[in-house]
């Protein structure tokens, strides 16, 4: 089992910045991926950004150049720095942990609201 605890959501004006953090604990495998997914009202769940334990990253086209994902393997944490936020970034953001041994684990979600 892996437990994920997220923090950092909130309300911000368009053009502002927020940083989300997620800490993983439990049965962590050295080779893994951690990422942030989001779900806006009435929309499908989508990947925002992902980073592997080796440092490879994937970003949704909609966030490229504005969001930056990073991780600390020693602390099993992942962060998502979000800048130039837009109202369409409003969503519940979920941290996800995945490795080859399991189907993956999800955090409880944190709300990000961007006002226009």
TIMIFI-982965 format. One record per residue: residue in one letter; x, y negated, z negated of N, C-alpha, C in turn. Coordinates in Angstrom, 3 decimals, always signed. Each point is the difference from the previous one (the first is absolute). Layout:
+-------+----------+----------+----------+----------+----------+----------+----------+----------+----------+
: kelum :      n_x :      n_y :      n_z :     ca_x :     ca_y :     ca_z :      c_x :      c_y :      c_z :
+-------+----------+----------+----------+----------+----------+----------+----------+----------+----------+
:     a :        X :        Y :        Z :        X :        Y :        Z :        X :        Y :        Z :
...
+-------+----------+----------+----------+----------+----------+----------+----------+----------+----------+
% end
This chain:
+-------+----------+----------+----------+----------+----------+----------+----------+----------+----------+
: kelum :      n_x :      n_y :      n_z :     ca_x :     ca_y :     ca_z :      c_x :      c_y :      c_z :
+-------+----------+----------+----------+----------+----------+----------+----------+----------+----------+
:     x :   +0.840 :   +1.203 :   +0.000 :   -0.840 :   -1.203 :   +0.000 :   +0.869 :   -1.245 :   +0.000 :
:     x :   -0.495 :   -1.008 :   +0.693 :   +0.665 :   -1.300 :   +0.040 :   -1.020 :   -1.056 :   -0.385 :
:     x :   +0.391 :   -0.886 :   -0.867 :   -0.871 :   -1.102 :   -0.406 :   +0.555 :   -1.298 :   +0.594 :
:     x :   -0.899 :   -0.827 :   +0.466 :   +0.376 :   -1.273 :   +0.606 :   -0.725 :   -1.125 :   -0.725 :
:     x :   +0.749 :   -1.017 :   -0.374 :   -0.577 :   -1.164 :   -0.663 :   +0.341 :   -1.231 :   +0.820 :
:     x :   -1.031 :   -0.695 :   +0.444 :   +0.156 :   -1.171 :   +0.857 :   -0.205 :   -1.274 :   -0.798 :
:     x :   +0.617 :   -1.052 :   +0.492 :   -0.208 :   -1.308 :   -0.610 :   +0.257 :   -1.073 :   +1.042 :
:     x :   -0.493 :   -1.202 :   -0.280 :   +0.359 :   -1.144 :   +0.820 :   -1.076 :   -0.557 :   +0.903 :
:     x :   -1.167 :   +0.598 :   +0.045 :   -1.036 :   -0.564 :   +0.853 :   -0.529 :   -1.290 :   -0.580 :
:     x :   -0.906 :   -0.628 :   +0.747 :   -0.594 :   -1.231 :   -0.487 :   -0.588 :   -0.829 :   +1.105 :
:     x :   -0.270 :   -1.248 :   -0.352 :   -0.606 :   -0.955 :   +0.930 :   +1.055 :   -1.012 :   +0.411 :
:     x :   +0.082 :   -0.249 :   +1.295 :   +0.983 :   -0.956 :   +0.508 :   -0.603 :   -0.736 :   +1.183 :
:     x :   +0.447 :   -1.204 :   +0.215 :   -0.476 :   -0.755 :   +1.145 :   +0.721 :   +0.457 :   +1.271 :
:     x :   -0.648 :   -0.199 :   +1.114 :   +0.627 :   +0.326 :   +1.280 :   +1.340 :   -0.719 :   +0.118 :
:     x :   +0.974 :   +0.739 :   +0.500 :   +1.346 :   -0.544 :   +0.102 :   +0.871 :   +0.293 :   -1.201 :
:     x :   -0.621 :   +0.499 :   -1.058 :   +0.733 :   +0.285 :   -1.225 :   +0.669 :   +1.356 :   +0.017 :
:     x :   +0.575 :   +0.348 :   -1.152 :   +0.750 :   +1.247 :   -0.128 :   -0.436 :   +0.774 :   -1.240 :
:     x :   +0.148 :   +1.284 :   +0.075 :   -0.222 :   +0.893 :   -1.128 :   +0.965 :   +1.165 :   +0.124 :
:     x :   +0.347 :   +0.582 :   -1.136 :   +0.809 :   +1.208 :   +0.010 :   -0.721 :   +1.092 :   -0.773 :
:     x :   -0.168 :   +1.141 :   +0.631 :   -0.594 :   +1.168 :   -0.638 :   +1.128 :   +0.941 :   -0.428 :
:     x :   -0.199 :   +0.641 :   -1.131 :   +0.972 :   +0.966 :   -0.494 :   -0.698 :   +1.297 :   -0.364 :
:     x :   +0.727 :   +1.090 :   +0.136 :   -0.546 :   +1.313 :   -0.323 :   +1.111 :   +0.828 :   -0.626 :
:     x :   -0.302 :   +0.597 :   -1.127 :   +0.961 :   +0.857 :   -0.691 :   -0.516 :   +1.424 :   +0.004 :
:     x :   +0.848 :   +0.916 :   +0.420 :   -0.354 :   +1.413 :   +0.043 :   +0.675 :   +0.729 :   -1.140 :
:     x :   -0.711 :   +0.952 :   -0.550 :   +0.565 :   +0.841 :   -1.057 :   -0.542 :   +1.409 :   +0.153 :
:     x :   +0.692 :   +0.935 :   -0.636 :   -0.430 :   +1.387 :   +0.082 :   +0.961 :   +0.823 :   +0.830 :
:     x :   -0.539 :   +0.867 :   +0.816 :   +0.793 :   +0.937 :   +0.780 :   +0.435 :   -0.633 :   +1.325 :
:     x :   +1.032 :   -0.830 :   -0.094 :   +0.482 :   -0.729 :   +1.171 :   +1.047 :   +0.828 :   +0.735 :
:     x :   -0.208 :   +0.183 :   +1.283 :   +0.948 :   +0.712 :   +0.842 :   +0.956 :   -1.019 :   +0.596 :
:     x :   +1.271 :   +0.371 :   +0.120 :   +1.000 :   -0.976 :   +0.437 :   -0.251 :   -0.505 :   +1.417 :
:     x :   -0.594 :   +0.837 :   +0.833 :   -0.316 :   -0.406 :   +1.367 :   -1.500 :   -0.264 :   +0.062 :
:     x :   -0.349 :   -1.263 :   +0.154 :   -1.414 :   -0.346 :   -0.049 :   -0.259 :   -1.284 :   +0.771 :
:     x :   -1.230 :   -0.346 :   +0.085 :   -0.365 :   -1.291 :   +0.559 :   -0.973 :   -0.674 :   -0.953 :
:     x :   +0.068 :   -1.299 :   -0.022 :   -0.949 :   -0.787 :   -0.779 :   -0.495 :   -1.127 :   +0.886 :
:     x :   -1.253 :   -0.302 :   -0.148 :   -0.540 :   -1.016 :   +0.881 :   -1.200 :   -0.690 :   -0.582 :
:     x :   -0.444 :   -0.993 :   +0.730 :   -1.181 :   -0.769 :   -0.357 :   -1.018 :   +0.110 :   +1.127 :
:     x :   -1.188 :   +0.404 :   -0.369 :   -1.122 :   +0.058 :   +0.913 :   -1.020 :   -1.024 :   -0.494 :
:     x :   -0.885 :   -0.377 :   +0.890 :   -1.014 :   -0.959 :   -0.414 :   -1.334 :   +0.315 :   +0.642 :
:     x :   -1.036 :   -0.434 :   -0.679 :   -1.343 :   +0.158 :   +0.531 :   -0.781 :   -1.274 :   -0.255 :
:     x :   -0.372 :   -0.626 :   +1.088 :   -0.809 :   -1.210 :   -0.081 :   -1.471 :   +0.395 :   +0.035 :
:     x :   -0.881 :   -0.848 :   -0.499 :   -1.434 :   +0.311 :   +0.015 :   -0.481 :   +0.291 :   +1.407 :
:     x :   -0.653 :   +1.133 :   +0.158 :   -0.570 :   +0.348 :   +1.289 :   +1.006 :   +0.495 :   +1.026 :
:     x :   +1.250 :   +0.164 :   -0.418 :   +1.029 :   +0.436 :   +0.942 :   +0.633 :   +1.307 :   -0.462 :
:     x :   +0.703 :   +0.619 :   +0.932 :   +0.650 :   +1.261 :   -0.330 :   +1.259 :   -0.227 :   -0.823 :
:     x :   +0.325 :   +1.018 :   -0.733 :   +1.244 :   +0.060 :   -0.752 :   +1.152 :   -0.050 :   +1.010 :
:     x :   +1.016 :   -0.842 :   -0.249 :   +1.106 :   -0.076 :   +0.949 :   +1.325 :   -0.146 :   -0.719 :
:     x :   +1.046 :   +0.451 :   +0.656 :   +1.346 :   -0.167 :   -0.521 :   +0.417 :   -1.451 :   +0.175 :
:     x :   +0.539 :   -0.589 :   -1.055 :   +0.591 :   -1.325 :   +0.104 :   +1.520 :   +0.138 :   +0.187 :
:     x :   +0.633 :   +0.766 :   -0.872 :   +1.446 :   +0.183 :   +0.081 :   +0.398 :   +1.249 :   -0.757 :
:     x :   +1.084 :   +0.628 :   +0.460 :   +0.482 :   +1.219 :   -0.617 :   +1.516 :   -0.019 :   +0.020 :
:     x :   +0.602 :   +0.618 :   -1.018 :   +1.456 :   +0.101 :   -0.052 :   +0.371 :   +1.379 :   -0.507 :
:     x :   +0.972 :   +0.615 :   +0.644 :   +0.452 :   +1.314 :   -0.428 :   +1.112 :   -0.139 :   -1.038 :
:     x :   +0.320 :   +1.111 :   -0.636 :   +1.082 :   -0.025 :   -0.976 :   +1.328 :   -0.322 :   +0.662 :
:     x :   +0.069 :   +0.230 :   +1.319 :   +1.221 :   -0.339 :   +0.739 :   +0.038 :   -1.441 :   +0.464 :
:     x :   -1.089 :   -0.724 :   -0.215 :   -0.025 :   -1.419 :   +0.341 :   -0.659 :   -0.345 :   +1.322 :
:     x :   -0.485 :   +0.978 :   +0.720 :   -0.701 :   -0.298 :   +1.247 :   -1.355 :   -0.623 :   -0.312 :
:     x :   -0.411 :   -0.944 :   +0.838 :   -1.250 :   -0.702 :   -0.254 :   -0.920 :   +0.049 :   +1.215 :
:     x :   -1.280 :   -0.093 :   -0.292 :   -1.033 :   -0.111 :   +1.025 :   -0.941 :   -1.104 :   -0.437 :
:     x :   -0.385 :   -0.853 :   +0.931 :   -0.940 :   -1.076 :   -0.296 :   -1.144 :   +0.023 :   +1.003 :
:     x :   -1.160 :   -0.346 :   -0.477 :   -1.108 :   -0.237 :   +0.916 :   +0.331 :   -1.240 :   +0.824 :
:     x :   -0.427 :   +0.000 :   +1.260 :   +0.277 :   -1.151 :   +0.855 :   -0.530 :   -1.292 :   -0.615 :
:     x :   -1.113 :   +0.098 :   -0.688 :   -0.650 :   -1.191 :   -0.544 :   +0.788 :   -0.651 :   -1.134 :
:     x :   +0.963 :   +0.722 :   -0.578 :   +0.750 :   -0.565 :   -1.126 :   +1.483 :   -0.196 :   +0.310 :
:     x :   +0.431 :   +0.448 :   +1.153 :   +1.425 :   -0.138 :   +0.361 :   +0.416 :   -1.463 :   -0.037 :
:     x :   +1.152 :   -0.232 :   -0.588 :   +0.510 :   -1.359 :   -0.112 :   -0.535 :   -0.769 :   -1.187 :
:     x :   -1.014 :   +0.524 :   -0.666 :   -0.578 :   -0.685 :   -1.171 :   +0.158 :   +0.815 :   -1.274 :
:     x :   -0.046 :   +1.314 :   +0.119 :   +0.111 :   +0.874 :   -1.169 :   +1.370 :   +0.687 :   +0.017 :
:     x :   +0.522 :   +0.252 :   -1.182 :   +1.262 :   +0.719 :   -0.123 :   -0.137 :   +1.024 :   -1.115 :
:     x :   +0.276 :   +1.251 :   +0.328 :   -0.079 :   +1.070 :   -0.986 :   +1.409 :   +0.364 :   -0.439 :
:     x :   +0.151 :   +0.283 :   -1.274 :   +1.293 :   +0.396 :   -0.541 :   -0.223 :   +1.001 :   -1.124 :
:     x :   +1.063 :   +0.683 :   -0.373 :   -0.147 :   +0.985 :   -1.063 :   +1.288 :   +0.102 :   -0.802 :
:     x :   -0.166 :   +0.507 :   -1.209 :   +1.128 :   +0.290 :   -0.880 :   -0.090 :   +1.492 :   -0.313 :
:     x :   +0.836 :   +0.791 :   +0.637 :   -0.088 :   +1.449 :   -0.172 :   +0.326 :   +0.420 :   -1.434 :
:     x :   +0.888 :   -0.718 :   -0.643 :   +0.363 :   +0.354 :   -1.373 :   -1.173 :   -0.187 :   -0.952 :
:     x :   -0.834 :   -0.984 :   +0.291 :   -1.150 :   -0.295 :   -0.873 :   -1.310 :   +0.541 :   +0.561 :
:     x :   +0.044 :   +0.566 :   +1.186 :   -1.214 :   +0.516 :   +0.656 :   -1.069 :   -1.079 :   +0.114 :
:     x :   +0.414 :   -1.139 :   +0.456 :   -0.941 :   -1.095 :   +0.197 :   +0.031 :   -0.466 :   +1.455 :
:     x :   -1.112 :   -0.545 :   +0.428 :   -0.097 :   -0.585 :   +1.325 :   -0.700 :   -1.340 :   -0.128 :
:     x :   +0.453 :   -0.967 :   +0.779 :   -0.600 :   -1.328 :   -0.033 :   -0.384 :   -0.421 :   +1.402 :
:     x :   -1.011 :   -0.828 :   +0.068 :   -0.433 :   -0.561 :   +1.280 :   -0.065 :   -1.506 :   -0.161 :
:     x :   +0.930 :   -0.689 :   +0.636 :   -0.014 :   -1.460 :   -0.005 :   -0.837 :   -0.463 :   +1.170 :
:     x :   -1.034 :   -0.745 :   -0.311 :   -0.926 :   -0.466 :   +1.023 :   +0.074 :   -1.520 :   +0.047 :
:     x :   +0.255 :   -0.523 :   +1.180 :   +0.044 :   -1.454 :   +0.152 :   -0.831 :   -0.400 :   +1.198 :
:     x :   -0.211 :   -1.291 :   +0.123 :   -0.857 :   -0.517 :   +1.075 :   -1.313 :   +0.771 :   +0.052 :
:     x :   -0.587 :   +0.191 :   -1.159 :   -1.215 :   +0.807 :   -0.085 :   -1.157 :   -0.661 :   +0.720 :
:     x :   -0.829 :   +0.857 :   +0.580 :   -1.157 :   -0.442 :   +0.768 :   -1.270 :   +0.557 :   -0.645 :
:     x :   -1.136 :   -0.644 :   +0.218 :   -1.248 :   +0.551 :   -0.544 :   -0.234 :   +1.453 :   +0.421 :
:     x :   +0.451 :   +0.372 :   +1.179 :   -0.198 :   +1.377 :   +0.459 :   +0.899 :   +0.998 :   -0.730 :
:     x :   +0.913 :   -0.473 :   -0.827 :   +0.777 :   +0.895 :   -0.846 :   -0.767 :   +0.396 :   -1.261 :
:     x :   -1.139 :   -0.624 :   -0.211 :   -0.818 :   +0.330 :   -1.160 :   -0.408 :   +1.468 :   +0.047 :
:     x :   +0.305 :   +0.722 :   -1.056 :   -0.272 :   +1.434 :   -0.039 :   +0.376 :   +0.537 :   -1.377 :
:     x :   -0.400 :   +1.230 :   -0.239 :   +0.558 :   +0.735 :   -1.122 :   +1.242 :   +0.718 :   +0.525 :
:     x :   +1.102 :   -0.207 :   -0.689 :   +1.259 :   +0.589 :   +0.410 :   +0.304 :   +1.193 :   -0.917 :
:     x :   +0.350 :   +1.107 :   +0.650 :   +0.262 :   +1.236 :   -0.720 :   +1.439 :   +0.444 :   +0.232 :
:     x :   +0.658 :   +0.350 :   -1.054 :   +1.331 :   +0.595 :   +0.079 :   -0.148 :   +1.498 :   +0.231 :
:     x :   +0.853 :   +0.532 :   +0.835 :   -0.027 :   +1.428 :   +0.254 :   +1.408 :   +0.578 :   -0.092 :
:     x :   +0.076 :   +1.161 :   -0.609 :   +1.240 :   +0.775 :   -0.065 :   -0.212 :   +1.297 :   +0.772 :
:     x :   +0.989 :   +0.381 :   +0.805 :   -0.094 :   +1.254 :   +0.719 :   +1.332 :   +0.709 :   +0.101 :
:     x :   -0.034 :   +1.323 :   -0.036 :   +1.186 :   +0.803 :   +0.273 :   -0.441 :   +1.306 :   +0.647 :
:     x :   +0.954 :   +0.828 :   +0.361 :   -0.303 :   +1.210 :   +0.768 :   -0.718 :   +1.061 :   -0.822 :
:     x :   -0.041 :   -0.187 :   -1.316 :   -0.579 :   +1.040 :   -0.854 :   -1.473 :   -0.219 :   -0.297 :
:     x :   -0.506 :   -1.163 :   +0.302 :   -1.355 :   -0.308 :   -0.466 :   -0.736 :   -0.835 :   +1.045 :
:     x :   -1.331 :   -0.065 :   -0.136 :   -0.775 :   -0.807 :   +0.946 :   +0.113 :   -1.496 :   -0.253 :
:     x :   +0.620 :   -0.391 :   -1.099 :   +0.163 :   -1.412 :   -0.291 :   -0.845 :   -0.450 :   -1.174 :
:     x :   +0.403 :   -1.095 :   -0.576 :   -0.698 :   -0.556 :   -1.161 :   -0.282 :   -1.479 :   +0.247 :
:     x :   -1.098 :   -0.455 :   -0.592 :   -0.427 :   -1.386 :   +0.196 :   -0.079 :   -0.731 :   -1.331 :
:     x :   +0.300 :   -1.286 :   +0.061 :   -0.242 :   -0.852 :   -1.149 :   -1.455 :   -0.384 :   -0.068 :
:     x :   -0.345 :   -0.771 :   -1.026 :   -1.401 :   -0.340 :   -0.230 :   -0.469 :   -1.148 :   +0.884 :
:     x :   +0.928 :   -0.697 :   +0.604 :   -0.352 :   -1.117 :   +0.872 :   +0.083 :   -1.327 :   -0.725 :
:     x :   +0.394 :   -1.016 :   +0.736 :   +0.043 :   -1.353 :   -0.553 :   -0.570 :   -0.962 :   +1.033 :
:     x :   -0.848 :   -0.899 :   -0.461 :   -0.698 :   -0.908 :   +0.910 :   +0.897 :   -1.174 :   +0.374 :
:     x :   +0.053 :   -0.279 :   +1.282 :   +0.650 :   -1.203 :   +0.514 :   -1.067 :   -0.794 :   +0.741 :
:     x :   -0.183 :   -1.231 :   -0.430 :   -0.982 :   -0.871 :   +0.630 :   +0.698 :   -1.260 :   +0.479 :
:     x :   -0.159 :   -0.291 :   +1.280 :   +0.613 :   -1.182 :   +0.593 :   -1.117 :   -0.949 :   +0.420 :
:     x :   -0.017 :   -1.159 :   -0.615 :   -1.048 :   -0.967 :   +0.307 :   +0.456 :   -0.931 :   +1.123 :
:     x :   -0.961 :   -0.422 :   +0.789 :   +0.322 :   -0.885 :   +1.136 :   -0.073 :   -1.456 :   -0.397 :
+-------+----------+----------+----------+----------+----------+----------+----------+----------+----------+
% end
